Amino acid sequence: MARTSFLFRTDPKTLDAFRRWADDEFRSVNGQLEFVLRKALRDAGRLPSENAPSDENQSDDDKGT
């Protein structure tokens, strides 16, 4: 999976709380942010589950054509 970086701005209190949360779960702040975002996207139905076949992996029969 290719990674892309971007700038994320937040207030110091939020960042401090996030750092403590990441430390509690033995993750880096970056890893925790990615974990939380992925979970929120999956829960909102905006990110397919990792077990679901992608369109690229489906045969024509599976696509209904």
NORZI-V873516 format. One record per residue. N is the residue number from 1. D_FIRST is the distance of its C-alpha to the first C-alpha in whole Angstrom. Layout:
n: <N & N>
d_first: <D_FIRST & D_FIRST>
This chain:
n: <1 & 2 & 3 & 4 & 5 & 6 & 7 & 8 & 9 & 10 & 11 & 12 & 13 & 14 & 15 & 16 & 17 & 18 & 19 & 20 & 21 & 22 & 23 & 24 & 25 & 26 & 27 & 28 & 29 & 30 & 31 & 32 & 33 & 34 & 35 & 36 & 37 & 38 & 39 & 40 & 41 & 42 & 43 & 44 & 45 & 46 & 47 & 48 & 49 & 50 & 51 & 52 & 53 & 54 & 55 & 56 & 57 & 58 & 59 & 60 & 61 & 62 & 63 & 64 & 65>
d_first: <0 & 4 & 6 & 10 & 13 & 16 & 20 & 21 & 24 & 26 & 30 & 31 & 32 & 29 & 26 & 29 & 29 & 25 & 25 & 27 & 25 & 22 & 25 & 26 & 23 & 22 & 19 & 19 & 19 & 16 & 15 & 17 & 17 & 13 & 15 & 18 & 16 & 14 & 17 & 19 & 17 & 17 & 21 & 22 & 20 & 18 & 15 & 15 & 15 & 13 & 16 & 17 & 16 & 15 & 17 & 16 & 16 & 20 & 23 & 25 & 28 & 25 & 25 & 29 & 29>
